[in-house]
Amino acid sequence: MNFYAGTLILNCKNVDAFNILSYLLTVPVIKACFSVDMNKLAAYGNVLEELLLLYVPKVAKYLKASGYQYQTYIFDSGASLFYANFSYFVASEIWDAILDSPEIGLFRVGVTVFKTLEKELLTMRADEVMMAVKFPCQHTTEEVFLKTLSKTEIKVKDFLRIKQKAMDDAKIL
């Protein structure tokens, strides 16, 4: 939670930082990260995989064939909200996108990472993909990432349908 608290204190009054932090910790995917609930993280990994099938199908199919596991990505992204993976400026832009709608926003940024790196990912092994998506700016520029983020939208209806199916499949209430 240090990333969350530190970032919020740098950008907000203390009372606002506390309120935002409290709110973020109620977001289901973020709660799953901090409780390290592997069943829920796996279900959220399935949500990301399904969103990628919808929005970046070539990558999703390639990663499925490679045996890539999304729950590690979900844990890392949710635990830091990408703050450790980008410069302060880009992380601030990402946080703006996430705070607008935290759960969908987190997945929107995730889809953007995979979409931005599509060409590169299609040539990598699963272990290389893990590092590439953790540190995307080693394979692209921040400008390209932000441009892709501005064009990436996840339809609420799609997200809710996919999330509900993943939670039902994992038998999570």
Stockholm file with secondary structure:
# STOCKHOLM 1.0

chainA/1-173         MNFYAGTLILNCKNVDAFNILSYLLTVPVIKACFSVDMNKLAAYGNVLEELLLLYVPKVAKYLKASGYQYQTYIFDSGASLFYANFSYFVASEIWDAILDSPEIGLFRVGVTVFKTLEKELLTMRADEVMMAVKFPCQHTTEEVFLKTLSKTEIKVKDFLRIKQKAMDDAKIL
#=GR chainA/1-173 SS CHHHHHHHHHHSCHHHHHHHHHHHTTSHHHHHHHHTCHHHHHHHHHHHHHHHHHHSHHHHHHHHHHTCCSHHHHHHHHHHTTGGGSCHHHHHHHHHHHHHSHHHHHHHHHHHHHHHTHHHHTTSCHHHHHHHHHSGGGTSCHHHHHHHHHHCCCCHHHHHHHHHHHHHHTTCC
#=GC SS_cons         CHHHHHHHHHHSCHHHHHHHHHHHTTSHHHHHHHHTCHHHHHHHHHHHHHHHHHHSHHHHHHHHHHTCCSHHHHHHHHHHTTGGGSCHHHHHHHHHHHHHSHHHHHHHHHHHHHHHTHHHHTTSCHHHHHHHHHSGGGTSCHHHHHHHHHHCCCCHHHHHHHHHHHHHHTTCC
//
